[in-house]
């Protein structure tokens, strides 16, 4: 016979997995808009606000479950981690909105073409991290999250190298600011993807690890 | 520092093997909770500490149980002195049909531990330690039965404290109490652990999590897991413990 708590946990899991899909879609929409030179800030804002509402919904449900059932052990780890993951997904949305607003503010410039390969690679890596963290969440697979550490290091290194490059020979002020900010937002999304991974690892293994 | 050291303890009641090779070291000045389903042997375990099982017909035991390095199952152990040193509080408050004062003074008189003059001081100290003095100071000659359930339980704790124990065993001390009275006893367990070694048997998992420094989980007479309470409730090592505390048994 299932426990009353199980129904609540199921509801929480369903909401969080939906959030993961929305978060992934939000980042994809913002980054595609950036790469394609299209203004997508309205769409991204809507998705970002949806993520914010879903975060509140996860928090409310989590508090309700704690209040009603005083969960312990794996149940408590799940609830604690889901609250953290919901926050990370919400941050995906916020940084995606920052990307689209930054792009809108500085407008697309042909002169930025020199950065496109790097931005494309950064985006691919970040999207891979997001997908990996969501798949790990769906499968409750702590081991899967370990691959995030390597990609996150690569993202950090690329970001750092890009800043070095810009500081030495800034090609165009608008492009410099725009691409540096977008790269920073992508780097922060990558950080949050690793936080998701750490939370999933904690659920699965009961150990708090750092993937950074 | 270890106060109670249990090694390979087995207890039988006639043919029923109730405790199976239990080994456990209980820390001094801490609250240790013993939890587990009904019939798992947790009450038998704490009753073994002051040899209360001896009074049950057909009981026998093997193994060793040290308090401060002395095996209480040695043939030369003074069992009365042991039970003074290891006090016990039961599930249901069981005051004697006497006044509040006499309930606390009773053990002191039996053990001839004080003069009449000193007795009043001991009663006051014990009631204060049991967080009951302020509520009863003006009615010490009233019957103990005039107190509420929660007050009666604190009176029983005061009675145990009066004979200067070192270890206090509590067997489901809050199971008959309402939440407010339970909260008082739980607060008391924490404060008592500064001076005494407190061992509490409880069915209430949340109570174990709230009050204890260490938690032991027992199942069918065996000690399944023992560790600091945070670890046991956050990330139990044993799958049976995980199933029990999350309610996934059966």
Interface residues (C-beta under 8 A of the other chain):
Chain A: X1 X3 X5 X70 X71 X72 X73 X74 X75 X76 X77 X206 X207
Chain B: X205 X206 X209 X233 X234 X235 X236 X241 X242 X245 X246 X247 X248 X250
